[in-house]
Amino acid sequence: MSSTFSEFKPVLKIPAFRRIWIAQLLSLTAQNGIHFVQLVLIERLTGHSLQIGLMIAAFSLPPVIFSFVAGTVVDLIPKKWIIVFSNLFRALLAFSYIFTLRWFADFPTALLLIVYTITFLGSSIGSFYNPAVLAKLPLLVEEDQLIVANSLFNVTAALAQMAGLLIIAPAAVKLLSLPGAFGLMGAFYLIAFVLVQKLPRDKGRAVDRRSMASARKMWQEVREGWQFVIRNKAIYTAVIQLTLVASLMMILAMIAPGFSARVLGLAPEDAVVVFAPAGVGMIVAILVLGRFGKLFSTQWAQAGMLIITALAFGLLSLISFDFTALHLPDVQVSQHITTTTILVALTVMPMGFGLYVINTVSQTTLQRMTPEDLRGRVFTVQFMMASLVGLAPLLMAATLADVIGIPAMLFWIFVGCLLIGAFQLYDAARPH
């Protein structure tokens, strides 16, 4: 492990890179923390999973809408200023929650609409921020340091997700209440804004007719990416797997606050009971893949992990039976909640493990089997599939959670994943 961190030392010695790296850690932590606080807020306001699903949709749509123009904008405008003002504007949006919660506390419908609007605006800004950061990196480090720099940013993204979702945001909601939690996340963005102001300047390029008339070429390139995916079975299978994982992760995030409040009888902010074990399972998967990843056969790993994930959803459905109908005494209810919470943690852990393995194996397949000149377009197709196609099962699961209940909805996810996994096992076993 120490040798791994020693590889990062040369790039961390570069002041500009160190600034953008710390800013990225803070902004991603704030972004994930705000997601958690939003989930808690909507669960408290409505107690409906569909409303949470709509909030996730409001966050997922802007990257798809702006993905076609974000690259052009990042090329035209100096990347430093996109990074600087993105952090500033997102800080202001986070702080706006403090006043919104105070002024619209007695108007829940208006409050919901404002939350969706702020979520959409923040995600729209992020659609330009992330490409700007990635485009800025080659200007801060040497070419032979890019792999190490990107690797460090990937590790940072995972750490920020865990810190924001599992540690900082839940603690902030408990200690500072909802307005205080939003204020803390805004402070993270504000610190990031201060850090990136001293980044070296870079030049944008002038707008010419060719750049303004590049829409036709852009659509042609996207179409070529789609054609390559459709014509290669291993590629479109990997894209489908990544889309499925993205959908299941969004569904898990959508039901977590409601599962905590409506099934376990805890507070919505105790959704960390669901998130944390899944994060532990992902960490275990990182260690296992790092050591034994070469032993995994792609098709068998994808199918086997999907079945493990399906069984975890099935067990989660079984143990989330509504025990309030049993009319247990208060002491027994407390004991039952404790036992159920422990069982949930032990169940969600292999779920996180399976989802991470599927995601990593599928992404590696795309990287290995796609020609270098097509990778960007293929990953654009994968991103669009995960963001757009993944919304349909998310909203369907949210509706089912409200209509038939979370345990029954989990059961049908179990059935669907099991059928897909069984088909993949059959496909992997038969001769080609």
TASULWO-V90875 format. One record per pair of residues at least 6 apart in sequence whose C-alpha atoms are under 6 Angstrom apart, sorted by the first residue. I is the first residue (numbers start at 1). GAP is how many residues later the second one is. If there is no record, write none. Layout:
BEGIN
I:GAP + I:GAP
END
This chain:
BEGIN
12:6 + 16:183 + 19:176 + 23:169 + 25:135 + 26:162 + 27:162 + 28:132 + 29:131 + 29:135 + 30:155 + 32:129 + 32:132 + 32:133 + 33:131 + 33:132 + 33:136 + 36:129 + 40:228 + 40:229 + 49:349 + 50:348 + 50:349 + 52:202 + 53:201 + 53:342 + 53:345 + 55:61 + 58:62 + 59:60 + 59:61 + 59:64 + 60:327 + 62:61 + 62:62 + 63:64 + 70:58 + 74:58 + 75:129 + 76:128 + 76:129 + 77:127 + 78:124 + 78:125 + 78:126 + 79:53 + 83:46 + 84:109 + 84:112 + 86:39 + 87:102 + 87:106 + 88:105 + 90:32 + 91:95 + 91:98 + 91:99 + 94:88 + 94:92 + 95:88 + 95:91 + 98:81 + 104:7 + 166:106 + 166:110 + 170:99 + 172:9 + 173:8 + 222:155 + 225:152 + 225:153 + 229:6 + 229:7 + 230:6 + 238:124 + 239:143 + 242:117 + 243:143 + 246:140 + 247:143 + 251:143 + 256:15 + 257:11 + 257:14 + 260:6 + 260:8 + 260:11 + 261:6 + 261:7 + 277:68 + 277:71 + 277:72 + 278:70 + 278:71 + 278:74 + 281:68 + 281:69 + 281:71 + 281:72 + 282:70 + 282:71 + 282:74 + 285:68 + 299:129 + 302:56 + 303:118 + 303:121 + 303:122 + 305:49 + 306:115 + 307:111 + 307:114 + 309:42 + 309:45 + 310:104 + 310:107 + 310:108 + 312:35 + 312:39 + 313:97 + 313:101 + 314:97 + 314:100 + 317:90 + 317:93 + 317:94 + 320:87 + 400:9 + 401:8
END
